[in-house]
Amino acid sequence: YLGHIIENDALVQSLLNRAQELPSFTFLCPVELEALVIGSDSLSLKTKKSNVFKSTLLVGADGANSWVRKTLKIPYSEHS
């Protein structure tokens, strides 16, 4: 399989339910991102409210007009 289509509401609810079971989970929504800096072993995300988050993994699941995709200049193609 190359992929699956899952209703967004079902996916989000399932992920939130599982994530809330984790001891270090904090849910932040909505958050507007301003900058992304990739280092040799981690990355930093800065929000428009000047919060900075550091991680070793970034998942760009932010929709059709993805800020992550645009910022990282990830190419895409579209076909009808």
CORMOWO-V569349 format. One record per residue. RES is the residue in one letter. PSI is psi as a letter, one per 20 degrees, with the letter a starting at -180 (999 if undefined). NEAR is the number of other C-alpha atoms within 12 Angstrom. Layout:
# CORMOWO-V569349
res & psi & near
RES & PSI & NEAR
RES & PSI & NEAR
This chain:
# CORMOWO-V569349
res & psi & near
Y & q & 4
L & i & 4
G & r & 5
H & q & 8
I & p & 10
I & p & 11
E & p & 10
N & g & 14
D & g & 11
A & g & 12
L & g & 15
V & g & 16
Q & g & 14
S & g & 15
L & g & 16
L & g & 18
N & g & 14
R & g & 14
A & h & 15
Q & i & 14
E & i & 13
L & p & 12
P & h & 9
S & j & 8
F & p & 13
T & p & 12
F & p & 17
L & o & 12
C & p & 9
P & q & 10
V & p & 18
E & p & 20
L & q & 24
E & h & 19
A & q & 23
L & p & 28
V & p & 23
I & p & 19
G & a & 13
S & h & 9
D & j & 11
S & r & 15
L & q & 19
S & p & 23
L & p & 28
K & p & 20
T & r & 20
K & i & 14
K & j & 14
S & j & 14
N & q & 17
V & p & 19
F & p & 24
K & q & 19
S & r & 18
T & i & 15
L & p & 14
L & p & 19
V & o & 14
G & n & 17
A & l & 14
D & k & 18
G & a & 12
A & h & 13
N & l & 13
S & o & 19
W & h & 22
V & g & 24
R & g & 19
K & g & 17
T & g & 18
L & i & 17
K & l & 11
I & p & 13
P & q & 11
Y & r & 12
S & q & 7
E & p & 6
H & p & 4
S & 999 & 3
